[in-house]
Structure formats: C-alpha cells, structure tokens
Amino acid sequence: MFEMFLSTYVSSTIRFLFLLAPFFVVSMFLALTRGLPAAEKASIIKRASISALILGLVLFFAGPVLFSAIGITLNSFRIGAGSLLFLTAISLVTSGTRNHATGLPEEDRDDVAVVPLAIPVMIGPATIGAILVYGAELKAVPEVAGGLLGLLSGLLILAVLLHLSGHLEKLLGKTGLNILSKISGLILSAMAAEIVMTGVAGFVRSL
C-alpha cells in the first residue's frame, strides 16, 4: 500500500509540475509584477497559489461526476484533453508561451493574483482537462492520496520558484527562462501523446 502511495506521489508531483509549466509561469509573473514591492509580490504569489490549489482540488474530484453528468466516457475525454494539451505544448515549444495566455495585459490591473496569474496562466484550459483526467484515473485510496499530495507538491514547488523569480531572471535571463519553457513544452507534448493514446486504446477496446 505504501509503495503504491509513494509511486503515485512521485509520478504525480512530476506530472503536475510539468503541467503547470513553471518557467512560463515565472516569466509571466515577472512581466505582470514588474516594479511592485517585494511584499506585494509575496501577497500575489500566496493568493494565486491558494486560488490554483482550490481550483485544482475541485477539478481533481470533479472528473467522474462531470463525465457522468454530460454523458461522455473517460477515454473520450482523454482524447480531447490530450489533444488540447498537445496544442499547448506546441505553443510552448514554438513561442515559449501557452496559446491561451498570449496577449495578456501586463498593466492597469488592480489585482493579478487570481486573473490572469492563477487562471489561466497557472491553470489554463489544457491543464484543467488533464487534472480532470488524472483525478478520474486514480481509484484506490493510496493512489488518490498520492495524487492529491502530488498536486499540492507541484503547486508548492511552483510557489517557491515564483518567490525566487527575481534570482532566476538574474541567473538565467529571459532567454534562459524561454529555453526552459520550450523544454517543458517538449515533455508536455509527450505527456499529451500518452493521454491521447491511452484514450484511443481504451476506446478501441470498448468497441
């Protein structure tokens, strides 16, 4: 049982961390908060992380209920969510940004913590679909516990990176952060392909 929990926890942490595209989020955070005092930046990180966590937890448990309510199978949703995630991965690789987050205003915002930082920068449409799928896949209690802690750990690591964003920018520069975003996109594309292929295989078996 513990081995199942540990295995799920480790894989979920890595999976959710790449889903969150941390280096892209860091780049957006730097753009959205440039010139703000450190205390205000810390407050924004806290509120954005809490908002993303609440949404993530809701999505994690909402999958089965949602699929049943709208009459679709998990495999069908895997194909759709994986395809959307793949488009996001392509956007990260080609331009270093998520396709739904381009053109976000950087100024004239009273509060960027929830919108656009938490939604859609941290958790966008593709991430929403992927969390719904991953949450619905986990059945046993150790798996669910591992998945939940993995989601929490992924968001915690992202929050730490946001707190260190200024240092990361000095160390890596904008070019370095952009390169890391592109590498994350490559890994994200492989995850998307796995989701789609699992959905296709399950759909074929059900025929």
ABEGO torsion letter per residue (X at the ends): XAAAAAAAAAAAAAAAAAAAGAAAAAAAAAAAABGBBAAAAAAAAAAAAAAAAAAAAAAAAAAAAAAAAAGBBAAAAAAAAAAAAAAAAAAAAAAGBBAAABGBBABGBABAAAOAAAOAAABBAAAAAAAAAAAAABABAAAAAAAAAAAAAAAAAAAAAAAAAAAAAAAAEAAAAAAAAAAAAAAAAAAAAAAAAAAAAAAAAAX
